[in-house]
């Protein structure tokens, strides 16, 4: 352990950090242009525009970090995706999309499920991200994933710990649990 001292002028106070929190984006990230890809189903998964909206929201809110969490194929199958693309292809497409999005926020792609190589419940993934990244936590989801998340058993516990940010269009029909907790989520649009 390095124990060298740092000299600073008398009365020095470090500048106050203006950005805080982590935006965790949980999605399939199947950004391919195939007809059968999940991104072709309207509002079920994020497309490039949805990713840009969430990154823009993070920049406007001075969030310090955006983490894109890529789930394994087994996880997506349990979430209703019939034939998900392999994880490495979705990760490559996400890297290309991330390079094209111009944002002043630090971004990171989390591939923890690549090591696990099996189904990981959303609750377990959120607990992992909560231990690894600095709070407060914001969870970026598409319309379909937000409604799916609201139907899960652990939703009531998680909605108290995190704030949802939904990349939603004007015709979004929120799940009744989202309606019940309307103060804990908002849409990631430029009209805020």
C-alpha positions in Angstrom: 0.0 0.0 0.0 1.4 3.4 -1.0 1.7 5.8 1.9 3.2 8.8 0.2 1.7 12.1 1.4 0.1 14.7 -0.8 0.9 18.3 -0.2 -1.9 20.9 -0.6 -2.0 24.6 0.3 -3.3 25.6 3.7 -7.1 25.9 3.7 -7.5 23.8 0.5 -10.9 22.2 0.2 -11.6 19.8 -2.6 -14.2 21.0 -5.1 -17.7 19.8 -4.5 -18.8 17.0 -6.8 -21.6 18.2 -9.0 -22.5 14.9 -10.6 -23.7 11.9 -8.7 -25.4 8.6 -9.0 -25.5 5.8 -11.5 -27.9 5.1 -14.3 -28.2 1.4 -14.8 -29.7 0.5 -18.2 -31.1 -3.1 -18.3 -32.1 -4.3 -21.8 -31.5 -7.0 -24.4 -29.4 -4.6 -26.5 -30.3 -6.6 -29.6 -29.8 -3.6 -31.9 -29.5 -5.7 -35.1 -31.4 -4.7 -38.2 -32.9 -8.1 -38.7 -36.7 -8.4 -39.0 -37.0 -11.0 -36.2 -34.9 -9.1 -33.7 -36.5 -8.0 -30.5 -35.8 -4.3 -31.3 -38.3 -4.6 -34.2 -41.1 -5.1 -31.7 -42.3 -1.6 -30.9 -41.6 -0.5 -27.3 -40.6 -3.9 -26.1 -36.8 -3.2 -26.1 -34.6 -0.2 -26.5 -33.4 0.9 -29.9 -30.6 3.3 -30.7 -32.9 6.3 -30.2 -34.0 5.0 -26.8 -30.3 4.5 -25.8 -29.6 8.1 -26.9 -32.6 9.4 -24.9 -31.5 7.7 -21.7 -27.9 8.9 -22.2 -29.2 12.4 -22.8 -31.4 12.2 -19.7 -28.3 11.2 -17.6 -26.3 14.2 -19.0 -29.1 16.6 -18.3 -29.4 15.3 -14.7 -25.7 15.3 -14.1 -25.5 11.6 -13.5 -21.8 10.5 -13.0 -22.0 7.1 -14.7 -24.1 5.2 -17.2 -23.8 1.4 -17.0 -25.3 -0.8 -19.8 -26.0 -4.2 -18.3 -26.1 -7.0 -20.9 -28.1 -10.1 -19.9 -27.3 -13.7 -21.0 -29.5 -15.5 -23.6 -31.0 -17.7 -20.9 -32.2 -14.7 -19.0 -33.8 -13.2 -22.2 -35.5 -16.5 -22.9 -37.1 -16.4 -19.5 -38.2 -12.8 -20.2 -40.0 -13.9 -23.3 -37.5 -13.4 -26.2 -37.9 -16.5 -28.3 -34.6 -16.5 -30.2 -32.2 -14.0 -28.6 -28.9 -13.2 -30.4 -25.8 -14.5 -28.8 -24.4 -12.3 -26.0 -21.2 -11.4 -27.9 -23.2 -10.1 -30.9 -25.4 -7.9 -28.7 -22.4 -6.6 -26.9 -20.6 -5.7 -30.2 -23.8 -3.9 -31.4 -24.0 -2.1 -28.1 -20.3 -1.0 -28.3 -21.0 0.4 -31.8 -24.1 2.2 -30.6 -22.3 3.6 -27.5 -19.5 5.0 -29.8 -22.1 6.8 -31.9 -23.8 8.4 -28.9 -22.2 11.6 -27.9 -22.6 12.1 -24.2 -20.5 13.9 -21.5 -21.3 11.1 -19.1 -18.8 8.3 -18.3 -20.2 5.0 -19.8 -19.5 1.4 -19.1 -20.7 -2.0 -20.4 -21.2 -4.6 -17.7 -21.0 -8.2 -18.9 -21.2 -10.0 -15.5 -23.6 -12.6 -17.0 -21.0 -13.6 -19.5 -19.0 -15.1 -16.6 -22.1 -16.7 -15.1 -23.3 -18.3 -18.4 -26.8 -19.0 -17.0 -30.1 -17.4 -16.2 -29.9 -14.5 -13.7 -33.1 -13.1 -12.2 -33.4 -9.3 -12.5 -33.4 -9.1 -8.7 -30.0 -10.7 -8.5 -28.6 -8.5 -11.3 -29.8 -5.4 -9.5 -28.3 -6.6 -6.2 -25.0 -7.1 -8.0 -25.1 -3.6 -9.5 -26.0 -2.1 -6.2 -22.9 -3.7 -4.6 -20.6 -2.7 -7.4 -21.6 0.9 -8.3 -22.1 4.1 -6.4 -25.6 5.3 -5.6 -28.1 6.9 -5.8 -29.5 4.5 -8.4 -31.6 5.1 -11.5 -32.8 2.2 -13.6 -33.3 2.9 -17.4 -35.8 0.6 -19.1 -37.9 0.4 -22.2 -41.7 0.5 -22.0 -42.1 -3.3 -22.2 -39.3 -4.1 -19.8 -40.7 -1.5 -17.3 -44.1 -3.2 -17.4 -42.5 -6.6 -17.0 -40.4 -5.4 -14.1 -43.5 -4.0 -12.4 -45.1 -7.4 -12.6 -42.2 -9.1 -10.8 -42.5 -10.1 -7.2 -39.6 -8.0 -6.0 -40.8 -4.8 -7.6 -42.3 -3.3 -4.4 -38.9 -3.7 -2.6 -36.8 -2.3 -5.5 -39.0 0.7 -6.3 -38.2 2.1 -2.9 -34.4 1.8 -3.5 -34.2 3.0 -7.1 -35.8 5.5 -9.5 -37.1 4.2 -12.8 -36.4 6.1 -16.0 -38.5 4.8 -18.8 -37.7 5.5 -22.5 -41.4 5.8 -23.3 -43.5 7.2 -26.1 -46.7 9.2 -25.8 -48.8 6.0 -26.1 -47.2 4.2 -23.1 -49.7 2.3 -21.0 -48.0 1.8 -17.6 -48.6 -1.3 -15.5 -50.9 -0.8 -12.5 -48.0 -1.1 -10.1 -46.2 1.7 -12.0 -49.4 3.8 -11.7 -49.4 3.1 -8.0 -45.8 4.3 -7.7 -46.0 7.2 -10.2 -43.8 9.4 -8.0 -40.9 6.9 -8.4 -40.5 6.9 -12.1 -40.4 9.3 -15.0 -40.0 9.3 -18.8 -36.6 10.0 -20.4 -37.8 12.6 -23.0 -36.5 16.0 -23.9 -39.8 17.6 -22.9 -39.2 17.2 -19.1 
